[in-house]
Amino acid sequence: MNKPSLKPSTADGSIFQSLQAAIIHVDEAIGQQSIPFAAARGIVYSLIEMLGAMMGTPNLPEHLLSGYEGLLEAANELEAKIHQLKEPPSLN
């Protein structure tokens, strides 16, 4: 997965960085198999929904829109990656 590199240079940058960190964290957790797939799917679904709502905000500055678009693309790639992976058997 490509890590989004667009960084808004406003006070909204901390929101952007938090969302970016969440995407990266889930991606790494999947790679380490330290998160249940169902939880990963739920988190990524929530991130995609949140980013979609944020992008629909009226009067959103162009630099924020492009940054959120990059995050949304990364989240969609992660969702596709999760769907391609086969969930490992449970330890029980």
SULSULDA-V405362 format. One record per backbone hydrogen bond with DSSP energy under -1.0 kcal/mol. NH is the residue of the N-H (numbers start at 1). CO is the residue of the C=O. E is the energy in kcal/mol with one decimal. If there is no record, write none. Layout:
BEGIN
NH,CO,E
NH,CO,E
END
This chain:
BEGIN
13,10,-2.1
14,11,-1.1
16,12,-2.2
17,13,-2.9
18,14,-2.0
19,15,-2.4
20,16,-2.8
21,17,-2.5
22,18,-2.0
23,19,-2.1
24,20,-2.4
25,21,-2.8
26,22,-2.3
27,23,-2.2
28,24,-2.6
29,25,-2.5
30,26,-2.2
31,27,-2.0
32,28,-1.9
33,30,-1.0
34,29,-2.6
40,36,-2.3
41,37,-2.9
42,38,-2.1
43,39,-2.6
44,40,-2.6
45,41,-2.5
46,42,-2.2
47,43,-2.4
48,44,-2.5
49,45,-2.4
50,46,-2.6
51,47,-2.7
52,48,-2.3
53,49,-2.1
54,50,-2.5
55,51,-2.3
57,54,-1.3
60,57,-1.2
65,61,-2.3
66,62,-2.6
67,63,-1.5
68,64,-2.8
69,65,-2.3
70,66,-1.9
71,67,-1.9
72,68,-2.7
73,69,-2.3
74,70,-2.1
75,71,-2.7
76,72,-2.4
77,73,-2.2
78,74,-2.1
79,75,-2.3
80,76,-2.2
81,77,-2.2
82,78,-2.4
83,79,-2.0
84,80,-1.5
85,81,-1.6
END
